[in-house]
């Protein structure tokens, strides 16, 4: 049969695949130091994202460029506040991920 792989190649491929599956399960388990580092990084990122969203929500009026036409200002402010709300939601989600990683 032309084009068939030798048995040794197929066997080696299956062994490599099963070893990769075993490693994949181990990669999902974090050691204590890795867990602490991940939690700290997620906390910093979540708090920063939350604060950026809060700043955008409060300062929406000031963040609109002065060159914007007068009739477009309310629309631009609402767009900025919508983005700020999305940023705050993302920050809360990242903080939730930090809690999930900390819980294990």
N, CA, C and O of each residue as an XYZ file, in Angstrom:
416
protein
N       0.851     -1.168      0.000
C       0.000      0.000      0.000
C       0.897      1.231      0.000
O       1.625      1.481      0.961
N       0.840      1.983     -1.064
C       1.699      3.147     -1.219
C       1.196      4.281     -0.320
O      -0.009      4.512     -0.224
N       2.106      4.972      0.324
C       1.754      6.123      1.143
C       1.412      5.777      2.581
O       1.149      6.684      3.370
N       1.405      4.526      2.950
C       1.095      4.136      4.324
C       2.313      4.403      5.203
O       3.451      4.201      4.779
N       2.070      4.850      6.408
C       3.149      5.123      7.345
C       3.623      3.833      7.988
O       2.814      2.948      8.266
N       4.930      3.713      8.230
C       5.428      2.528      8.930
C       4.856      2.469     10.350
O       4.533      3.501     10.939
N       4.737      1.277     10.884
C       4.172      1.086     12.224
C       4.956      1.828     13.295
O       4.363      2.305     14.263
N       6.250      1.938     13.150
C       7.070      2.628     14.148
C       6.702      4.104     14.227
O       6.677      4.688     15.311
N       6.417      4.707     13.070
C       6.050      6.125     13.052
C       4.695      6.329     13.716
O       4.515      7.268     14.491
N       3.754      5.460     13.419
C       2.419      5.563     14.016
C       2.491      5.357     15.521
O       1.853      6.091     16.277
N       3.265      4.363     15.970
C       3.404      4.093     17.395
C       4.052      5.265     18.110
O       3.614      5.646     19.195
N       5.080      5.834     17.523
C       5.750      6.991     18.135
C       4.807      8.180     18.206
O       4.824      8.926     19.185
N       3.994      8.364     17.191
C       3.027      9.469     17.202
C       1.988      9.310     18.288
O       1.623     10.285     18.946
N       1.501      8.086     18.487
C       0.518      7.830     19.536
C       1.115      8.024     20.918
O       0.457      8.551     21.815
N       2.373      7.595     21.095
C       3.033      7.793     22.389
C       3.238      9.273     22.682
O       3.061      9.710     23.819
N       3.608     10.046     21.667
C       3.803     11.483     21.850
C       2.481     12.164     22.182
O       2.444     13.073     23.011
N       1.402     11.736     21.546
C       0.090     12.329     21.804
C      -0.366     12.034     23.226
O      -0.910     12.914     23.893
N      -0.152     10.800     23.703
C      -0.578     10.471     25.063
C       0.288     11.205     26.088
O      -0.218     11.608     27.136
N       1.573     11.385     25.812
C       2.438     12.155     26.711
C       2.017     13.615     26.739
O       2.059     14.253     27.791
N       1.610     14.152     25.586
C       1.154     15.543     25.528
C      -0.131     15.706     26.324
O      -0.310     16.720     26.999
N      -1.039     14.716     26.259
C      -2.262     14.786     27.048
C      -1.962     14.770     28.538
O      -2.618     15.480     29.300
N      -1.001     13.992     28.966
C      -0.628     13.941     30.375
C      -0.031     15.274     30.819
O      -0.332     15.756     31.911
N       0.809     15.866     29.983
C       1.405     17.166     30.326
C       0.348     18.251     30.369
O       0.423     19.146     31.211
N      -0.634     18.194     29.485
C      -1.684     19.212     29.452
C      -2.431     19.259     30.776
O      -2.758     20.343     31.257
N      -2.705     18.116     31.366
C      -3.371     18.076     32.665
C      -2.505     18.664     33.762
O      -3.021     19.287     34.690
N      -1.198     18.475     33.669
C      -0.299     19.024     34.670
C      -0.108     20.526     34.510
O       0.166     21.223     35.486
N      -0.249     21.025     33.300
C      -0.067     22.454     33.081
C      -1.168     23.282     33.728
O      -0.957     24.456     34.032
N      -2.328     22.694     33.942
C      -3.432     23.428     34.536
C      -3.294     23.551     36.044
O      -4.010     24.338     36.664
N      -2.400     22.800     36.640
C      -2.182     22.875     38.076
C      -1.051     23.850     38.370
O       0.055     23.706     37.850
N      -1.336     24.842     39.206
C      -0.330     25.843     39.543
C       0.290     25.517     40.892
O      -0.391     25.060     41.810
N       1.581     25.758     40.997
C       2.246     25.613     42.290
C       1.916     26.835     43.133
O       1.287     27.774     42.644
N       2.331     26.832     44.384
C       2.020     27.942     45.286
C       2.562     29.271     44.797
O       1.849     30.274     44.811
N       3.817     29.292     44.365
C       4.430     30.535     43.896
C       3.770     31.031     42.615
O       3.527     32.227     42.458
N       3.483     30.109     41.703
C       2.821     30.494     40.455
C       1.429     31.046     40.731
O       1.002     32.016     40.105
N       0.729     30.426     41.666
C      -0.616     30.882     42.010
C      -0.584     32.281     42.608
O      -1.404     33.127     42.251
N       0.352     32.529     43.512
C       0.457     33.850     44.138
C       0.791     34.900     43.090
O       0.210     35.986     43.091
N       1.717     34.587     42.200
C       2.071     35.537     41.136
C       0.903     35.816     40.217
O       0.682     36.961     39.821
N       0.155     34.787     39.876
C      -1.004     34.976     39.006
C      -2.073     35.814     39.685
O      -2.670     36.690     39.060
N      -2.316     35.550     40.955
C      -3.328     36.312     41.691
C      -2.924     37.771     41.792
O      -3.758     38.657     41.601
N      -1.664     38.036     42.087
C      -1.204     39.426     42.195
C      -1.332     40.141     40.848
O      -1.806     41.275     40.786
N      -0.907     39.471     39.771
C      -1.009     40.090     38.441
C      -2.462     40.358     38.077
O      -2.773     41.425     37.546
N      -3.356     39.419     38.349
C      -4.769     39.619     38.031
C      -5.386     40.710     38.897
O      -6.213     41.484     38.415
N      -5.000     40.782     40.160
C      -5.518     41.847     41.022
C      -5.090     43.226     40.522
O      -5.902     44.149     40.463
N      -3.827     43.359     40.168
C      -3.334     44.650     39.674
C      -4.050     45.031     38.382
O      -4.488     46.170     38.223
N      -4.168     44.079     37.463
C      -4.837     44.354     36.199
C      -6.315     44.678     36.402
O      -6.839     45.594     35.769
N      -6.985     43.943     37.269
C      -8.405     44.189     37.529
C      -8.653     45.532     38.169
O      -9.566     46.253     37.766
N      -7.852     45.882     39.166
C      -8.027     47.175     39.835
C      -7.722     48.318     38.867
O      -8.441     49.316     38.844
N      -6.664     48.181     38.069
C      -6.328     49.236     37.107
C      -7.448     49.421     36.084
O      -7.812     50.552     35.760
N      -7.988     48.327     35.581
C      -9.075     48.415     34.606
C     -10.318     49.029     35.237
O     -10.991     49.847     34.610
N     -10.622     48.646     36.453
C     -11.769     49.200     37.158
C     -11.601     50.700     37.391
O     -12.552     51.462     37.218
N     -10.412     51.126     37.777
C     -10.170     52.552     38.026
C     -10.205     53.375     36.736
O     -10.684     54.509     36.737
N      -9.707     52.815     35.651
C      -9.784     53.515     34.367
C     -11.241     53.701     33.964
O     -11.622     54.769     33.486
N     -12.052     52.673     34.152
C     -13.475     52.782     33.843
C     -14.171     53.806     34.714
O     -15.010     54.570     34.237
N     -13.829     53.820     35.982
C     -14.439     54.798     36.896
C     -14.050     56.222     36.507
O     -14.878     57.133     36.538
N     -12.785     56.403     36.143
C     -12.330     57.726     35.703
C     -13.078     58.167     34.443
O     -13.514     59.314     34.342
N     -13.221     57.256     33.492
C     -13.936     57.582     32.263
C     -15.392     57.906     32.507
O     -15.957     58.772     31.840
N     -16.011     57.216     33.463
C     -17.415     57.470     33.770
C     -17.589     58.857     34.393
O     -18.492     59.607     34.022
N     -16.711     59.184     35.343
C     -16.842     60.474     36.036
C     -16.417     61.661     35.174
O     -17.001     62.740     35.275
N     -15.418     61.474     34.339
C     -14.861     62.587     33.562
C     -15.330     62.563     32.108
O     -14.663     63.135     31.246
N     -16.442     61.927     31.818
C     -16.933     61.821     30.448
C     -17.117     63.168     29.772
O     -16.830     63.315     28.584
N     -17.597     64.156     30.528
C     -17.806     65.492     29.954
C     -16.487     66.147     29.562
O     -16.400     66.805     28.525
N     -15.478     65.972     30.378
C     -14.184     66.615     30.126
C     -13.359     65.905     29.061
O     -12.468     66.511     28.466
N     -13.639     64.642     28.815
C     -12.842     63.875     27.871
C     -13.238     64.101     26.413
O     -12.516     63.687     25.506
N     -14.363     64.746     26.182
C     -14.791     65.042     24.809
C     -13.917     66.181     24.288
O     -13.775     67.203     24.960
N     -13.330     66.019     23.102
C     -12.484     67.089     22.564
C     -13.266     68.396     22.374
O     -14.452     68.380     22.046
N     -12.597     69.497     22.581
C     -13.236     70.818     22.460
C     -13.658     71.129     21.027
O     -14.540     71.957     20.798
N     -13.030     70.467     20.073
C     -13.348     70.748     18.670
C     -14.602     70.017     18.190
O     -15.004     70.165     17.036
N     -15.216     69.234     19.068
C     -16.426     68.501     18.697
C     -17.586     69.483     18.539
O     -17.740     70.420     19.322
N     -18.389     69.249     17.516
C     -19.561     70.107     17.288
C     -20.492     70.030     18.492
O     -20.611     68.988     19.136
N     -21.141     71.132     18.782
C     -21.978     71.247     19.973
C     -23.099     70.210     19.990
O     -23.412     69.652     21.042
N     -23.697     69.953     18.843
C     -24.811     69.007     18.813
C     -24.354     67.549     18.956
O     -25.184     66.670     19.184
N     -23.059     67.281     18.826
C     -22.540     65.916     18.967
C     -22.026     65.597     20.366
O     -21.763     64.436     20.681
N     -21.882     66.613     21.201
C     -21.286     66.414     22.525
C     -22.076     65.416     23.376
O     -21.461     64.522     23.956
N     -23.406     65.519     23.480
C     -24.122     64.537     24.320
C     -23.939     63.099     23.835
O     -23.823     62.177     24.642
N     -23.916     62.914     22.524
C     -23.707     61.569     21.991
C     -22.311     61.059     22.333
O     -22.146     59.904     22.726
N     -21.324     61.911     22.186
C     -19.941     61.501     22.506
C     -19.787     61.171     23.989
O     -19.084     60.226     24.346
N     -20.439     61.944     24.846
C     -20.368     61.676     26.281
C     -21.002     60.322     26.589
O     -20.467     59.549     27.383
N     -22.135     60.037     25.963
C     -22.782     58.742     26.224
C     -21.928     57.588     25.708
O     -21.887     56.526     26.329
N     -21.248     57.785     24.584
C     -20.360     56.740     24.059
C     -19.185     56.521     25.006
O     -18.793     55.382     25.260
N     -18.624     57.605     25.526
C     -17.523     57.478     26.482
C     -17.969     56.759     27.752
O     -17.244     55.921     28.286
N     -19.147     57.088     28.222
C     -19.626     56.449     29.448
C     -19.966     54.978     29.209
O     -19.799     54.151     30.106
N     -20.434     54.652     28.027
C     -20.704     53.251     27.701
C     -19.400     52.455     27.690
O     -19.347     51.331     28.190
N     -18.366     53.034     27.125
C     -17.056     52.379     27.137
C     -16.496     52.255     28.534
O     -15.869     51.252     28.872
N     -16.721     53.280     29.352
C     -16.252     53.228     30.734
C     -16.991     52.141     31.509
O     -16.394     51.446     32.331
N     -18.283     51.996     31.249
C     -19.041     50.942     31.925
C     -18.521     49.562     31.514
O     -18.395     48.664     32.347
N     -18.223     49.406     30.232
C     -17.662     48.137     29.768
C     -16.311     47.878     30.426
O     -15.991     46.738     30.762
N     -15.533     48.912     30.607
C     -14.226     48.785     31.252
C     -14.399     48.367     32.721
O     -13.639     47.540     33.226
N     -15.384     48.931     33.390
C     -15.621     48.549     34.779
C     -16.089     47.096     34.874
O     -15.678     46.373     35.781
N     -16.936     46.670     33.952
C     -17.387     45.274     33.945
C     -16.198     44.343     33.709
O     -16.076     43.307     34.361
N     -15.331     44.715     32.781
C     -14.146     43.901     32.516
C     -13.250     43.834     33.751
O     -12.688     42.782     34.056
N     -13.117     44.947     34.455
C     -12.319     44.958     35.677
C     -12.878     44.032     36.739
O     -12.129     43.331     37.419
N     -14.193     44.030     36.881
C     -14.825     43.135     37.852
C     -14.635     41.680     37.433
O     -14.428     40.814     38.282
N     -14.704     41.409     36.148
C     -14.501     40.041     35.671
C     -13.070     39.571     35.927
O     -12.857     38.417     36.298
N     -12.094     40.448     35.732
C     -10.702     40.080     35.986
C     -10.490     39.854     37.478
O      -9.752     38.949     37.868
N     -11.132     40.671     38.318
C     -11.034     40.453     39.747
C     -11.684     39.122     40.142
O     -11.198     38.434     41.040
N     -12.770     38.769     39.476
C     -13.383     37.461     39.701
C     -12.465     36.320     39.296
O     -12.431     35.281     39.955
N     -11.722     36.512     38.214
C     -10.751     35.506     37.805
C      -9.642     35.372     38.853
O      -9.158     34.271     39.115
N      -9.248     36.491     39.443
C      -8.223     36.439     40.500
C      -8.725     35.630     41.697
O      -7.978     34.853     42.290
N      -9.988     35.823     42.040
C     -10.565     35.049     43.159
C     -10.635     33.564     42.798
O     -10.367     32.706     43.638
N     -10.996     33.264     41.548
C     -11.078     31.870     41.108
C      -9.703     31.196     41.130
O      -9.584     30.038     41.530
N      -8.675     31.917     40.703
C      -7.317     31.352     40.737
C      -6.861     31.165     42.175
O      -6.212     30.171     42.501
N      -7.200     32.120     43.036
C      -6.796     32.016     44.436
C      -7.490     30.834     45.119
O      -6.906     30.167     45.974
N      -8.743     30.586     44.730
C      -9.493     29.479     45.345
C      -8.985     28.122     44.852
O      -9.162     27.102     45.517
N      -8.359     28.129     43.688
C      -7.745     26.895     43.217
C      -8.622     26.130     42.318
O      -8.237     25.062     41.841
